[in-house]
Amino acid sequence: MLAVILPSRGLIHSRTIETLIKTIDRYAYDFKLYVSHDNPIPECFNIPIELALKDNPEAFIIVEEDIALNFDTLNAMIQSWVFDKTDIAAADYLVAPGVKAFKTTKGILTGGLGCVLIKASVMKDLLPFSDQTSYDMDMNPFPSLPNGYGHQDIDFYVRAFMKNYKVKVCGEVEHLRVIEMGKAGTNNGVHKIEAIA
């Protein structure tokens, strides 16, 4: 069984749900969904993962609340895990116009947790996710933002590197952003959502 983790802080994009369902529906694998509600980072990751561990999954697939998945990328991640024995198979995505999540700094590949497959034994070893900042801030694509934004992502990959886990980037996914909120109390209260380009 593959545990699909949706680490939501309370809201999930409809495109995230649609692309997730359509993508995993094409697989013969047994998937089980675990969702966080109303929890901050990093607890929105740790809580559903701890629940999933009780069901003894083979691997975890994390899909954050603002990611639009696609079959080719998920397929590449699963193929890399199954055939290449990759410990952590991730998808890259834009975190700002023209700025991708993954980069190599001082020989360490770091990136985002927006869409990543993590082998169960690796997940157990690297838990819990933490927003501590003991690493070099040059690795964070958001070094100037407050409250540790992006820190848990980088911390996870730095710790994976220190333990010699194999990390591979296996394609790309879309990263969604709210451009404009619809007006409440109207029938046409449509939110404007776009992928970062």
C-alpha positions as protocol buffer text, in pm:
chain_id: "A"
residue {
  index: 1
  type: MET
  ca { x: 0 y: 0 z: 0 }
}
residue {
  index: 2
  type: LEU
  ca { x: 114 y: 353 z: -81 }
}
residue {
  index: 3
  type: ALA
  ca { x: 11 y: 621 z: 168 }
}
residue {
  index: 4
  type: VAL
  ca { x: -93 y: 945 z: 0 }
}
residue {
  index: 5
  type: ILE
  ca { x: -41 y: 1237 z: 237 }
}
residue {
  index: 6
  type: LEU
  ca { x: -230 y: 1564 z: 185 }
}
residue {
  index: 7
  type: PRO
  ca { x: -72 y: 1795 z: 445 }
}
residue {
  index: 8
  type: SER
  ca { x: -338 y: 2065 z: 433 }
}
residue {
  index: 9
  type: ARG
  ca { x: -350 y: 2359 z: 671 }
}
residue {
  index: 10
  type: GLY
  ca { x: -723 y: 2380 z: 603 }
}
residue {
  index: 11
  type: LEU
  ca { x: -780 y: 2450 z: 232 }
}
residue {
  index: 12
  type: ILE
  ca { x: -703 y: 2229 z: -69 }
}
residue {
  index: 13
  type: HIS
  ca { x: -724 y: 2342 z: -431 }
}
residue {
  index: 14
  type: SER
  ca { x: -988 y: 2163 z: -639 }
}
residue {
  index: 15
  type: ARG
  ca { x: -725 y: 2105 z: -911 }
}
residue {
  index: 16
  type: THR
  ca { x: -509 y: 1928 z: -654 }
}
residue {
  index: 17
  type: ILE
  ca { x: -791 y: 1685 z: -571 }
}
residue {
  index: 18
  type: GLU
  ca { x: -888 y: 1634 z: -937 }
}
residue {
  index: 19
  type: THR
  ca { x: -535 y: 1566 z: -1062 }
}
residue {
  index: 20
  type: LEU
  ca { x: -454 y: 1343 z: -765 }
}
residue {
  index: 21
  type: ILE
  ca { x: -763 y: 1124 z: -816 }
}
residue {
  index: 22
  type: LYS
  ca { x: -720 y: 1103 z: -1194 }
}
residue {
  index: 23
  type: THR
  ca { x: -351 y: 1019 z: -1161 }
}
residue {
  index: 24
  type: ILE
  ca { x: -362 y: 748 z: -893 }
}
residue {
  index: 25
  type: ASP
  ca { x: -675 y: 598 z: -1049 }
}
residue {
  index: 26
  type: ARG
  ca { x: -459 y: 481 z: -1342 }
}
residue {
  index: 27
  type: TYR
  ca { x: -247 y: 260 z: -1114 }
}
residue {
  index: 28
  type: ALA
  ca { x: -306 y: -92 z: -987 }
}
residue {
  index: 29
  type: TYR
  ca { x: -139 y: 2 z: -659 }
}
residue {
  index: 30
  type: ASP
  ca { x: -347 y: 16 z: -342 }
}
residue {
  index: 31
  type: PHE
  ca { x: -349 y: 379 z: -231 }
}
residue {
  index: 32
  type: LYS
  ca { x: -483 y: 513 z: 98 }
}
residue {
  index: 33
  type: LEU
  ca { x: -538 y: 883 z: 163 }
}
residue {
  index: 34
  type: TYR
  ca { x: -440 y: 1062 z: 485 }
}
residue {
  index: 35
  type: VAL
  ca { x: -531 y: 1430 z: 528 }
}
residue {
  index: 36
  type: SER
  ca { x: -441 y: 1696 z: 781 }
}
residue {
  index: 37
  type: HIS
  ca { x: -695 y: 1959 z: 881 }
}
residue {
  index: 38
  type: ASP
  ca { x: -626 y: 2295 z: 1045 }
}
residue {
  index: 39
  type: ASN
  ca { x: -268 y: 2223 z: 1147 }
}
residue {
  index: 40
  type: PRO
  ca { x: 37 y: 2445 z: 1085 }
}
residue {
  index: 41
  type: ILE
  ca { x: 361 y: 2339 z: 920 }
}
residue {
  index: 42
  type: PRO
  ca { x: 528 y: 2103 z: 1013 }
}
residue {
  index: 43
  type: GLU
  ca { x: 246 y: 1936 z: 1214 }
}
residue {
  index: 44
  type: CYS
  ca { x: 26 y: 1915 z: 904 }
}
residue {
  index: 45
  type: PHE
  ca { x: 289 y: 1672 z: 770 }
}
residue {
  index: 46
  type: ASN
  ca { x: 375 y: 1484 z: 1087 }
}
residue {
  index: 47
  type: ILE
  ca { x: 19 y: 1409 z: 1203 }
}
residue {
  index: 48
  type: PRO
  ca { x: -111 y: 1227 z: 889 }
}
residue {
  index: 49
  type: ILE
  ca { x: 222 y: 1051 z: 840 }
}
residue {
  index: 50
  type: GLU
  ca { x: 213 y: 914 z: 1194 }
}
residue {
  index: 51
  type: LEU
  ca { x: -141 y: 789 z: 1126 }
}
residue {
  index: 52
  type: ALA
  ca { x: -32 y: 626 z: 802 }
}
residue {
  index: 53
  type: LEU
  ca { x: 262 y: 450 z: 968 }
}
residue {
  index: 54
  type: LYS
  ca { x: 12 y: 242 z: 1167 }
}
residue {
  index: 55
  type: ASP
  ca { x: -104 y: 88 z: 837 }
}
residue {
  index: 56
  type: ASN
  ca { x: 250 y: -14 z: 740 }
}
residue {
  index: 57
  type: PRO
  ca { x: 273 y: 139 z: 390 }
}
residue {
  index: 58
  type: GLU
  ca { x: 554 y: 56 z: 148 }
}
residue {
  index: 59
  type: ALA
  ca { x: 607 y: 422 z: 68 }
}
residue {
  index: 60
  type: PHE
  ca { x: 459 y: 767 z: 115 }
}
residue {
  index: 61
  type: ILE
  ca { x: 353 y: 1010 z: -155 }
}
residue {
  index: 62
  type: ILE
  ca { x: 320 y: 1365 z: -27 }
}
residue {
  index: 63
  type: VAL
  ca { x: 112 y: 1603 z: -239 }
}
residue {
  index: 64
  type: GLU
  ca { x: 77 y: 1950 z: -93 }
}
residue {
  index: 65
  type: GLU
  ca { x: -253 y: 2137 z: -105 }
}
residue {
  index: 66
  type: ASP
  ca { x: -146 y: 2364 z: -393 }
}
residue {
  index: 67
  type: ILE
  ca { x: 11 y: 2112 z: -633 }
}
residue {
  index: 68
  type: ALA
  ca { x: -143 y: 1987 z: -959 }
}
residue {
  index: 69
  type: LEU
  ca { x: -11 y: 1635 z: -1016 }
}
residue {
  index: 70
  type: ASN
  ca { x: 30 y: 1464 z: -1353 }
}
residue {
  index: 71
  type: PHE
  ca { x: 57 y: 1098 z: -1450 }
}
residue {
  index: 72
  type: ASP
  ca { x: 397 y: 1115 z: -1622 }
}
residue {
  index: 73
  type: THR
  ca { x: 565 y: 1263 z: -1316 }
}
residue {
  index: 74
  type: LEU
  ca { x: 402 y: 1026 z: -1066 }
}
residue {
  index: 75
  type: ASN
  ca { x: 485 y: 735 z: -1294 }
}
residue {
  index: 76
  type: ALA
  ca { x: 850 y: 845 z: -1313 }
}
residue {
  index: 77
  type: MET
  ca { x: 865 y: 875 z: -933 }
}
residue {
  index: 78
  type: ILE
  ca { x: 718 y: 527 z: -878 }
}
residue {
  index: 79
  type: GLN
  ca { x: 939 y: 373 z: -1149 }
}
residue {
  index: 80
  type: SER
  ca { x: 1247 y: 529 z: -991 }
}
residue {
  index: 81
  type: TRP
  ca { x: 1151 y: 392 z: -648 }
}
residue {
  index: 82
  type: VAL
  ca { x: 1069 y: 42 z: -777 }
}
residue {
  index: 83
  type: PHE
  ca { x: 1343 y: -11 z: -1037 }
}
residue {
  index: 84
  type: ASP
  ca { x: 1624 y: 229 z: -940 }
}
residue {
  index: 85
  type: LYS
  ca { x: 1579 y: 176 z: -564 }
}
residue {
  index: 86
  type: THR
  ca { x: 1553 y: 552 z: -516 }
}
residue {
  index: 87
  type: ASP
  ca { x: 1491 y: 643 z: -152 }
}
residue {
  index: 88
  type: ILE
  ca { x: 1332 y: 980 z: -225 }
}
residue {
  index: 89
  type: ALA
  ca { x: 1180 y: 1051 z: -569 }
}
residue {
  index: 90
  type: ALA
  ca { x: 1063 y: 1409 z: -602 }
}
residue {
  index: 91
  type: ALA
  ca { x: 897 y: 1638 z: -852 }
}
residue {
  index: 92
  type: ASP
  ca { x: 1032 y: 1984 z: -917 }
}
residue {
  index: 93
  type: TYR
  ca { x: 806 y: 2288 z: -944 }
}
residue {
  index: 94
  type: LEU
  ca { x: 826 y: 2664 z: -958 }
}
residue {
  index: 95
  type: VAL
  ca { x: 826 y: 2846 z: -624 }
}
residue {
  index: 96
  type: ALA
  ca { x: 827 y: 3186 z: -795 }
}
residue {
  index: 97
  type: PRO
  ca { x: 828 y: 3289 z: -1163 }
}
residue {
  index: 98
  type: GLY
  ca { x: 1140 y: 3131 z: -1313 }
}
residue {
  index: 99
  type: VAL
  ca { x: 1261 y: 2990 z: -978 }
}
residue {
  index: 100
  type: LYS
  ca { x: 1250 y: 2612 z: -932 }
}
residue {
  index: 101
  type: ALA
  ca { x: 1233 y: 2443 z: -591 }
}
residue {
  index: 102
  type: PHE
  ca { x: 1530 y: 2210 z: -643 }
}
residue {
  index: 103
  type: LYS
  ca { x: 1890 y: 2325 z: -655 }
}
residue {
  index: 104
  type: THR
  ca { x: 2231 y: 2199 z: -554 }
}
residue {
  index: 105
  type: THR
  ca { x: 2418 y: 2407 z: -299 }
}
residue {
  index: 106
  type: LYS
  ca { x: 2758 y: 2300 z: -167 }
}
residue {
  index: 107
  type: GLY
  ca { x: 2704 y: 1955 z: -315 }
}
residue {
  index: 108
  type: ILE
  ca { x: 2365 y: 1898 z: -150 }
}
residue {
  index: 109
  type: LEU
  ca { x: 2048 y: 1863 z: -359 }
}
residue {
  index: 110
  type: THR
  ca { x: 1762 y: 2034 z: -179 }
}
residue {
  index: 111
  type: GLY
  ca { x: 1412 y: 2131 z: -281 }
}
residue {
  index: 112
  type: GLY
  ca { x: 1048 y: 2122 z: -188 }
}
residue {
  index: 113
  type: LEU
  ca { x: 818 y: 1864 z: -34 }
}
residue {
  index: 114
  type: GLY
  ca { x: 529 y: 1966 z: -260 }
}
residue {
  index: 115
  type: CYS
  ca { x: 527 y: 1635 z: -447 }
}
residue {
  index: 116
  type: VAL
  ca { x: 758 y: 1361 z: -327 }
}
residue {
  index: 117
  type: LEU
  ca { x: 765 y: 983 z: -288 }
}
residue {
  index: 118
  type: ILE
  ca { x: 954 y: 864 z: 20 }
}
residue {
  index: 119
  type: LYS
  ca { x: 1035 y: 502 z: 97 }
}
residue {
  index: 120
  type: ALA
  ca { x: 874 y: 393 z: 425 }
}
residue {
  index: 121
  type: SER
  ca { x: 1200 y: 301 z: 601 }
}
residue {
  index: 122
  type: VAL
  ca { x: 1346 y: 640 z: 505 }
}
residue {
  index: 123
  type: MET
  ca { x: 1039 y: 822 z: 629 }
}
residue {
  index: 124
  type: LYS
  ca { x: 1060 y: 644 z: 964 }
}
residue {
  index: 125
  type: ASP
  ca { x: 1427 y: 734 z: 994 }
}
residue {
  index: 126
  type: LEU
  ca { x: 1385 y: 1103 z: 906 }
}
residue {
  index: 127
  type: LEU
  ca { x: 1069 y: 1183 z: 1103 }
}
residue {
  index: 128
  type: PRO
  ca { x: 960 y: 1419 z: 1239 }
}
residue {
  index: 129
  type: PHE
  ca { x: 961 y: 1705 z: 992 }
}
residue {
  index: 130
  type: SER
  ca { x: 1106 y: 2014 z: 1152 }
}
residue {
  index: 131
  type: ASP
  ca { x: 1123 y: 2383 z: 1065 }
}
residue {
  index: 132
  type: GLN
  ca { x: 1456 y: 2432 z: 1242 }
}
residue {
  index: 133
  type: THR
  ca { x: 1721 y: 2638 z: 1063 }
}
residue {
  index: 134
  type: SER
  ca { x: 2059 y: 2487 z: 1145 }
}
residue {
  index: 135
  type: TYR
  ca { x: 2153 y: 2456 z: 777 }
}
residue {
  index: 136
  type: ASP
  ca { x: 2310 y: 2720 z: 552 }
}
residue {
  index: 137
  type: MET
  ca { x: 2040 y: 2971 z: 457 }
}
residue {
  index: 138
  type: ASP
  ca { x: 2183 y: 2990 z: 104 }
}
residue {
  index: 139
  type: MET
  ca { x: 2000 y: 2661 z: 45 }
}
residue {
  index: 140
  type: ASN
  ca { x: 1658 y: 2815 z: 108 }
}
residue {
  index: 141
  type: PRO
  ca { x: 1483 y: 2979 z: -190 }
}
residue {
  index: 142
  type: PHE
  ca { x: 1298 y: 3196 z: 65 }
}
residue {
  index: 143
  type: PRO
  ca { x: 1577 y: 3315 z: 299 }
}
residue {
  index: 144
  type: SER
  ca { x: 1412 y: 3649 z: 372 }
}
residue {
  index: 145
  type: LEU
  ca { x: 1065 y: 3522 z: 464 }
}
residue {
  index: 146
  type: PRO
  ca { x: 972 y: 3502 z: 834 }
}
residue {
  index: 147
  type: ASN
  ca { x: 847 y: 3212 z: 1045 }
}
residue {
  index: 148
  type: GLY
  ca { x: 1065 y: 2943 z: 894 }
}
residue {
  index: 149
  type: TYR
  ca { x: 889 y: 2926 z: 556 }
}
residue {
  index: 150
  type: GLY
  ca { x: 1061 y: 2659 z: 346 }
}
residue {
  index: 151
  type: HIS
  ca { x: 1286 y: 2551 z: 632 }
}
residue {
  index: 152
  type: GLN
  ca { x: 1131 y: 2208 z: 689 }
}
residue {
  index: 153
  type: ASP
  ca { x: 1179 y: 2123 z: 320 }
}
residue {
  index: 154
  type: ILE
  ca { x: 1549 y: 2208 z: 322 }
}
residue {
  index: 155
  type: ASP
  ca { x: 1606 y: 2047 z: 661 }
}
residue {
  index: 156
  type: PHE
  ca { x: 1456 y: 1720 z: 534 }
}
residue {
  index: 157
  type: TYR
  ca { x: 1686 y: 1704 z: 230 }
}
residue {
  index: 158
  type: VAL
  ca { x: 1996 y: 1804 z: 427 }
}
residue {
  index: 159
  type: ARG
  ca { x: 1929 y: 1523 z: 677 }
}
residue {
  index: 160
  type: ALA
  ca { x: 1867 y: 1280 z: 388 }
}
residue {
  index: 161
  type: PHE
  ca { x: 2203 y: 1380 z: 238 }
}
residue {
  index: 162
  type: MET
  ca { x: 2381 y: 1333 z: 571 }
}
residue {
  index: 163
  type: LYS
  ca { x: 2244 y: 977 z: 588 }
}
residue {
  index: 164
  type: ASN
  ca { x: 2341 y: 901 z: 226 }
}
residue {
  index: 165
  type: TYR
  ca { x: 1988 y: 849 z: 101 }
}
residue {
  index: 166
  type: LYS
  ca { x: 1943 y: 850 z: -275 }
}
residue {
  index: 167
  type: VAL
  ca { x: 1739 y: 1150 z: -394 }
}
residue {
  index: 168
  type: LYS
  ca { x: 1625 y: 1190 z: -754 }
}
residue {
  index: 169
  type: VAL
  ca { x: 1414 y: 1456 z: -927 }
}
residue {
  index: 170
  type: CYS
  ca { x: 1169 y: 1279 z: -1158 }
}
residue {
  index: 171
  type: GLY
  ca { x: 980 y: 1541 z: -1357 }
}
residue {
  index: 172
  type: GLU
  ca { x: 774 y: 1848 z: -1277 }
}
residue {
  index: 173
  type: VAL
  ca { x: 432 y: 1942 z: -1144 }
}
residue {
  index: 174
  type: GLU
  ca { x: 237 y: 2266 z: -1141 }
}
residue {
  index: 175
  type: HIS
  ca { x: 240 y: 2487 z: -832 }
}
residue {
  index: 176
  type: LEU
  ca { x: -90 y: 2672 z: -794 }
}
residue {
  index: 177
  type: ARG
  ca { x: -141 y: 3019 z: -651 }
}
residue {
  index: 178
  type: VAL
  ca { x: -448 y: 3222 z: -560 }
}
residue {
  index: 179
  type: ILE
  ca { x: -429 y: 3534 z: -775 }
}
residue {
  index: 180
  type: GLU
  ca { x: -756 y: 3682 z: -657 }
}
residue {
  index: 181
  type: MET
  ca { x: -1020 y: 3574 z: -407 }
}
residue {
  index: 182
  type: GLY
  ca { x: -1380 y: 3573 z: -526 }
}
residue {
  index: 183
  type: LYS
  ca { x: -1629 y: 3804 z: -358 }
}
residue {
  index: 184
  type: ALA
  ca { x: -1814 y: 3631 z: -75 }
}
residue {
  index: 185
  type: GLY
  ca { x: -2193 y: 3642 z: -75 }
}
residue {
  index: 186
  type: THR
  ca { x: -2228 y: 3641 z: -453 }
}
residue {
  index: 187
  type: ASN
  ca { x: -2310 y: 3363 z: -698 }
}
residue {
  index: 188
  type: ASN
  ca { x: -2008 y: 3461 z: -903 }
}
residue {
  index: 189
  type: GLY
  ca { x: -1761 y: 3448 z: -615 }
}
residue {
  index: 190
  type: VAL
  ca { x: -1508 y: 3266 z: -830 }
}
residue {
  index: 191
  type: HIS
  ca { x: -1147 y: 3252 z: -713 }
}
residue {
  index: 192
  type: LYS
  ca { x: -879 y: 3318 z: -973 }
}
residue {
  index: 193
  type: ILE
  ca { x: -623 y: 3034 z: -950 }
}
residue {
  index: 194
  type: GLU
  ca { x: -317 y: 3006 z: -1174 }
}
residue {
  index: 195
  type: ALA
  ca { x: -8 y: 2793 z: -1192 }
}
residue {
  index: 196
  type: ILE
  ca { x: 317 y: 2979 z: -1127 }
}
residue {
  index: 197
  type: ALA
  ca { x: 487 y: 3035 z: -1462 }
}
